[in-house]
Amino acid sequence: MARNILGAGLDLVVWNRTAEKAQELVDAGARLAGSLAEACAGRDAVVTMVADDAALLDVIEQPGGIGDSLEPGAVHVAMGTHGVRGIASATEAHERRGQAFVAAPVFGRPDVAAAGELTVVPAGPADAVERCRPIFDAVGRRTILGGAAPVGAAAVKLANNFVLGCAIEAMAEAFALLRCYGEDPATLYEVMTQGLFAGSPSYAAYGKMMVEGRYEPGFTVRLALKDVDLMLEAARGVDLPLPSAEVYRDSLDGLAARGDAELDWAAIFEERLRRRGAG
C-alpha cells in the first residue's frame, strides 16, 4: 500500500518501530521519519495500518504519538481491521483534540494490495474523507463510501469478514464430507467455481488451497481469530446472537491449539477432517 501511495506521486513519509523494515520504501523514494512525532509533522493526513485495537490506540495516545503530534484539522486514516469499540475510542480521542479521524478498512488479500486493487470503505466526516480521496485512489480500484461515523466502516469490515469466514467454514465442511465418502473434493470445487459460484475470487482461491492442501500464510488463523472475536464483541454490544460465528471460531481455535495459528485460515478444512468421529 505504501509503495502504491508513493507511486501515485504523493509525498510520503514513513515510520516503523524497526527502521530497517521501512528501508525498501526509503530506497524507492519515501522519506524516513525518526519518530511518530516527526512522521506527523506538517502532514495533511497520516495513515496507520496496525494489527489490532491496542496498537491503534497506542500510536494515538502515547506521548509524542499521533494525538500529540497531528495538527488540528489534519486527518488520521486508520486502514486496518479494528473493532467497533476501538474505532469509537479512536474517534473520541481525535475529536477531543480537534483532529479529523476516518476509518477506511481495505478489502483484499496481500497480492491484491500489492497490485493497488483493494476496495476501500471510508467512513467519517465528509470533508475529511474527500481530502483523503487521492490515498484511496492510490491503493484501491474502487472506493465505497460509508457513513459519517467511523464506527460504521469497522462494522462493514467485520461483517464482510464474517460472511467470508462462514463461506470458508462451509466449504471446509462440504469438502470434508466428500472426502469421507471417498470423493475427491476437486470435483465439488469444479462444480462450484464453474457453476453457482463462478467468478467468485474467494471461493476460487480458498477452495483451491483446500483441494491442494496448501496453506501458506496469506490471512493467518491468528488474525482470523482476532477478527472473529471482534465480530462477537460487536454482536454482544447490540445483543445479537451470531451462532455461525461461534462454529467458525471453534474451528479456528482448534487449529491454534494444535500449533497451526500461522497457517492460512483455509486450513479449517484440515481441522474438520481431524474431528471426524469426534462426536
PECORRA-V934957 format. One record per residue. N is the residue number from 1. PHI is phi in radians with two decimals (999 if undefined). PSI is psi in whole degrees, 0 to 359 (999 if undefined). OMEGA is omega in whole degrees, -180 to 180 (* if undefined). Layout:
n=N phi=PHI psi=PSI omega=OMEGA
n=N phi=PHI psi=PSI omega=OMEGA
This chain:
n=1 phi=999 psi=317 omega=179
n=2 phi=-1.11 psi=321 omega=178
n=3 phi=-1.09 psi=320 omega=-179
n=4 phi=-1.24 psi=326 omega=174
n=5 phi=-1.11 psi=316 omega=178
n=6 phi=-1.13 psi=319 omega=-179
n=7 phi=-1.17 psi=340 omega=178
n=8 phi=-1.43 psi=0 omega=178
n=9 phi=1.51 psi=10 omega=178
n=10 phi=-1.42 psi=147 omega=180
n=11 phi=-1.30 psi=113 omega=-172
n=12 phi=-2.02 psi=124 omega=170
n=13 phi=-1.96 psi=134 omega=-177
n=14 phi=-2.12 psi=151 omega=176
n=15 phi=-2.51 psi=140 omega=174
n=16 phi=-2.48 psi=147 omega=178
n=17 phi=-1.01 psi=327 omega=175
n=18 phi=-1.88 psi=103 omega=-170
n=19 phi=-0.99 psi=327 omega=-177
n=20 phi=-1.06 psi=331 omega=-178
n=21 phi=-1.22 psi=341 omega=179
n=22 phi=-1.67 psi=358 omega=-171
n=23 phi=-1.09 psi=322 omega=-178
n=24 phi=-1.15 psi=331 omega=175
n=25 phi=-1.28 psi=323 omega=175
n=26 phi=-1.10 psi=318 omega=178
n=27 phi=-1.08 psi=332 omega=-179
n=28 phi=-1.50 psi=354 omega=176
n=29 phi=2.18 psi=356 omega=177
n=30 phi=-1.35 psi=160 omega=174
n=31 phi=-1.75 psi=140 omega=-177
n=32 phi=-1.67 psi=126 omega=174
n=33 phi=-1.57 psi=146 omega=180
n=34 phi=-1.51 psi=350 omega=-178
n=35 phi=-2.77 psi=168 omega=175
n=36 phi=-1.07 psi=319 omega=-180
n=37 phi=-1.05 psi=318 omega=179
n=38 phi=-1.18 psi=324 omega=179
n=39 phi=-1.14 psi=330 omega=-177
n=40 phi=-1.53 psi=340 omega=-172
n=41 phi=-1.06 psi=121 omega=176
n=42 phi=1.26 psi=10 omega=-178
n=43 phi=-1.49 psi=141 omega=171
n=44 phi=-1.32 psi=326 omega=-179
n=45 phi=-2.58 psi=145 omega=175
n=46 phi=-2.15 psi=128 omega=-180
n=47 phi=-1.82 psi=133 omega=172
n=48 phi=-2.05 psi=143 omega=172
n=49 phi=-2.39 psi=91 omega=-176
n=50 phi=-2.14 psi=165 omega=-165
n=51 phi=-1.32 psi=329 omega=-173
n=52 phi=-2.72 psi=179 omega=-177
n=53 phi=-1.12 psi=321 omega=-179
n=54 phi=-1.05 psi=317 omega=179
n=55 phi=-1.16 psi=320 omega=180
n=56 phi=-1.08 psi=311 omega=-178
n=57 phi=-1.19 psi=329 omega=178
n=58 phi=-1.16 psi=315 omega=-178
n=59 phi=-1.22 psi=339 omega=175
n=60 phi=-1.40 psi=311 omega=-166
n=61 phi=-1.63 psi=343 omega=-178
n=62 phi=-1.11 psi=151 omega=177
n=63 phi=-0.99 psi=130 omega=-177
n=64 phi=1.35 psi=11 omega=-180
n=65 phi=-1.47 psi=195 omega=-175
n=66 phi=-1.08 psi=319 omega=-179
n=67 phi=-1.05 psi=318 omega=179
n=68 phi=-1.29 psi=332 omega=-165
n=69 phi=-1.90 psi=337 omega=-179
n=70 phi=-1.33 psi=134 omega=-178
n=71 phi=-1.23 psi=150 omega=177
n=72 phi=-0.97 psi=134 omega=-179
n=73 phi=1.60 psi=340 omega=176
n=74 phi=-1.25 psi=165 omega=-171
n=75 phi=-2.01 psi=132 omega=168
n=76 phi=-1.75 psi=123 omega=-180
n=77 phi=-1.94 psi=113 omega=179
n=78 phi=-1.67 psi=115 omega=-173
n=79 phi=-1.90 psi=4 omega=177
n=80 phi=-1.46 psi=181 omega=176
n=81 phi=-1.61 psi=117 omega=-176
n=82 phi=-2.30 psi=162 omega=178
n=83 phi=-1.43 psi=163 omega=-179
n=84 phi=-1.14 psi=325 omega=180
n=85 phi=-1.21 psi=319 omega=178
n=86 phi=-1.11 psi=318 omega=180
n=87 phi=-1.18 psi=323 omega=177
n=88 phi=-1.09 psi=319 omega=179
n=89 phi=-1.17 psi=319 omega=178
n=90 phi=-1.13 psi=320 omega=178
n=91 phi=-1.04 psi=313 omega=-179
n=92 phi=-1.12 psi=321 omega=-179
n=93 phi=-1.09 psi=321 omega=-180
n=94 phi=-1.38 psi=322 omega=177
n=95 phi=-1.05 psi=323 omega=180
n=96 phi=-1.07 psi=333 omega=-177
n=97 phi=-1.81 psi=2 omega=-179
n=98 phi=1.30 psi=23 omega=178
n=99 phi=-1.82 psi=152 omega=178
n=100 phi=-1.55 psi=145 omega=179
n=101 phi=-2.32 psi=131 omega=178
n=102 phi=-2.22 psi=127 omega=170
n=103 phi=-1.60 psi=125 omega=-177
n=104 phi=-2.40 psi=67 omega=179
n=105 phi=-1.07 psi=152 omega=-179
n=106 phi=-2.00 psi=155 omega=-175
n=107 phi=-2.19 psi=121 omega=-180
n=108 phi=2.53 psi=149 omega=180
n=109 phi=-1.30 psi=170 omega=-177
n=110 phi=-0.95 psi=323 omega=180
n=111 phi=-1.18 psi=328 omega=177
n=112 phi=-1.20 psi=320 omega=177
n=113 phi=-1.08 psi=316 omega=-179
n=114 phi=-1.06 psi=327 omega=-179
n=115 phi=-1.47 psi=358 omega=-178
n=116 phi=1.23 psi=30 omega=-174
n=117 phi=-1.98 psi=20 omega=-179
n=118 phi=-1.18 psi=160 omega=166
n=119 phi=-1.76 psi=133 omega=-178
n=120 phi=-2.03 psi=133 omega=177
n=121 phi=-2.14 psi=92 omega=180
n=122 phi=-1.54 psi=144 omega=174
n=123 phi=-2.46 psi=137 omega=-178
n=124 phi=2.74 psi=190 omega=179
n=125 phi=-0.97 psi=133 omega=-172
n=126 phi=-1.01 psi=320 omega=-179
n=127 phi=-1.19 psi=323 omega=179
n=128 phi=-1.19 psi=318 omega=177
n=129 phi=-1.04 psi=316 omega=-178
n=130 phi=-1.16 psi=323 omega=178
n=131 phi=-1.13 psi=334 omega=-179
n=132 phi=-1.60 psi=2 omega=-177
n=133 phi=-0.94 psi=319 omega=179
n=134 phi=-1.05 psi=328 omega=177
n=135 phi=-1.19 psi=314 omega=-179
n=136 phi=-1.11 psi=320 omega=179
n=137 phi=-1.14 psi=329 omega=-179
n=138 phi=-1.26 psi=323 omega=-174
n=139 phi=-1.69 psi=344 omega=-173
n=140 phi=-2.31 psi=165 omega=176
n=141 phi=-1.66 psi=344 omega=176
n=142 phi=-2.68 psi=149 omega=177
n=143 phi=-2.10 psi=125 omega=178
n=144 phi=-1.95 psi=114 omega=-173
n=145 phi=-1.23 psi=134 omega=170
n=146 phi=-1.58 psi=201 omega=-178
n=147 phi=-1.61 psi=197 omega=-178
n=148 phi=-1.43 psi=342 omega=-178
n=149 phi=-1.73 psi=121 omega=180
n=150 phi=-0.95 psi=330 omega=-178
n=151 phi=-1.06 psi=333 omega=180
n=152 phi=-1.12 psi=322 omega=179
n=153 phi=-1.15 psi=322 omega=177
n=154 phi=-1.08 psi=319 omega=179
n=155 phi=-1.13 psi=320 omega=178
n=156 phi=-1.09 psi=315 omega=-179
n=157 phi=-1.09 psi=315 omega=-180
n=158 phi=-1.15 psi=320 omega=179
n=159 phi=-1.12 psi=320 omega=178
n=160 phi=-1.10 psi=314 omega=-179
n=161 phi=-1.18 psi=331 omega=175
n=162 phi=-1.12 psi=312 omega=179
n=163 phi=-1.07 psi=315 omega=-179
n=164 phi=-1.14 psi=317 omega=179
n=165 phi=-1.08 psi=319 omega=179
n=166 phi=-1.18 psi=326 omega=176
n=167 phi=-1.13 psi=318 omega=178
n=168 phi=-1.14 psi=317 omega=177
n=169 phi=-1.05 psi=315 omega=-179
n=170 phi=-1.11 psi=317 omega=177
n=171 phi=-1.08 psi=316 omega=-179
n=172 phi=-1.05 psi=317 omega=-180
n=173 phi=-1.16 psi=318 omega=-180
n=174 phi=-1.14 psi=316 omega=179
n=175 phi=-1.14 psi=323 omega=178
n=176 phi=-1.13 psi=320 omega=178
n=177 phi=-1.06 psi=316 omega=178
n=178 phi=-1.09 psi=316 omega=-179
n=179 phi=-1.03 psi=321 omega=-179
n=180 phi=-1.17 psi=338 omega=177
n=181 phi=-1.73 psi=14 omega=175
n=182 phi=1.35 psi=12 omega=-179
n=183 phi=-1.71 psi=141 omega=178
n=184 phi=-1.26 psi=123 omega=178
n=185 phi=-0.99 psi=339 omega=179
n=186 phi=-1.04 psi=333 omega=179
n=187 phi=-1.12 psi=311 omega=179
n=188 phi=-1.16 psi=322 omega=178
n=189 phi=-0.98 psi=316 omega=180
n=190 phi=-1.18 psi=319 omega=178
n=191 phi=-1.03 psi=315 omega=-177
n=192 phi=-1.18 psi=311 omega=-172
n=193 phi=-1.36 psi=349 omega=175
n=194 phi=-1.94 psi=2 omega=-178
n=195 phi=-2.17 psi=246 omega=-173
n=196 phi=-1.00 psi=324 omega=-176
n=197 phi=-1.89 psi=24 omega=177
n=198 phi=-1.03 psi=135 omega=179
n=199 phi=1.51 psi=0 omega=179
n=200 phi=-1.57 psi=111 omega=-179
n=201 phi=-1.12 psi=330 omega=-178
n=202 phi=-1.22 psi=312 omega=178
n=203 phi=-1.12 psi=322 omega=-180
n=204 phi=-1.15 psi=312 omega=-175
n=205 phi=-1.24 psi=309 omega=-176
n=206 phi=-1.31 psi=326 omega=176
n=207 phi=-1.10 psi=320 omega=179
n=208 phi=-1.11 psi=320 omega=177
n=209 phi=-1.02 psi=317 omega=-179
n=210 phi=-1.16 psi=315 omega=-179
n=211 phi=-1.07 psi=320 omega=-177
n=212 phi=-1.55 psi=351 omega=-177
n=213 phi=1.11 psi=38 omega=-174
n=214 phi=-2.11 psi=112 omega=-173
n=215 phi=-2.19 psi=46 omega=178
n=216 phi=-1.11 psi=148 omega=-175
n=217 phi=-0.96 psi=130 omega=171
n=218 phi=-2.38 psi=285 omega=169
n=219 phi=-2.05 psi=111 omega=-168
n=220 phi=-1.39 psi=159 omega=174
n=221 phi=-0.97 psi=320 omega=-180
n=222 phi=-1.03 psi=314 omega=180
n=223 phi=-1.23 psi=324 omega=178
n=224 phi=-1.12 psi=322 omega=176
n=225 phi=-1.10 psi=318 omega=177
n=226 phi=-1.01 psi=315 omega=-177
n=227 phi=-1.16 psi=316 omega=-177
n=228 phi=-1.18 psi=328 omega=175
n=229 phi=-1.16 psi=323 omega=176
n=230 phi=-1.16 psi=323 omega=176
n=231 phi=-1.06 psi=311 omega=-177
n=232 phi=-1.16 psi=324 omega=176
n=233 phi=-1.11 psi=316 omega=179
n=234 phi=-1.09 psi=319 omega=-179
n=235 phi=-1.17 psi=319 omega=178
n=236 phi=-1.08 psi=327 omega=-179
n=237 phi=-1.13 psi=340 omega=178
n=238 phi=-2.11 psi=18 omega=177
n=239 phi=0.97 psi=43 omega=-180
n=240 phi=-1.96 psi=116 omega=176
n=241 phi=-1.24 psi=141 omega=175
n=242 phi=-2.21 psi=76 omega=-175
n=243 phi=-1.07 psi=326 omega=179
n=244 phi=-1.13 psi=323 omega=179
n=245 phi=-1.14 psi=327 omega=179
n=246 phi=-1.15 psi=318 omega=178
n=247 phi=-1.11 psi=313 omega=-180
n=248 phi=-1.08 psi=319 omega=179
n=249 phi=-1.14 psi=323 omega=180
n=250 phi=-1.06 psi=321 omega=177
n=251 phi=-1.13 psi=316 omega=179
n=252 phi=-1.09 psi=318 omega=-179
n=253 phi=-1.12 psi=322 omega=177
n=254 phi=-1.10 psi=318 omega=178
n=255 phi=-1.10 psi=314 omega=-179
n=256 phi=-1.09 psi=320 omega=-179
n=257 phi=-1.12 psi=335 omega=180
n=258 phi=-1.65 psi=10 omega=177
n=259 phi=1.47 psi=18 omega=-177
n=260 phi=-1.87 psi=27 omega=-175
n=261 phi=-1.15 psi=339 omega=-178
n=262 phi=-1.68 psi=2 omega=173
n=263 phi=-1.34 psi=160 omega=173
n=264 phi=-1.11 psi=148 omega=-176
n=265 phi=-1.14 psi=349 omega=172
n=266 phi=-1.08 psi=343 omega=178
n=267 phi=-1.14 psi=357 omega=171
n=268 phi=-0.91 psi=328 omega=177
n=269 phi=-0.97 psi=314 omega=-179
n=270 phi=-1.13 psi=323 omega=179
n=271 phi=-1.13 psi=321 omega=178
n=272 phi=-1.14 psi=319 omega=177
n=273 phi=-1.12 psi=321 omega=-180
n=274 phi=-1.12 psi=332 omega=-176
n=275 phi=-1.52 psi=2 omega=179
n=276 phi=-1.01 psi=129 omega=179
n=277 phi=1.44 psi=5 omega=-177
n=278 phi=-1.48 psi=357 omega=178
n=279 phi=2.25 psi=999 omega=*
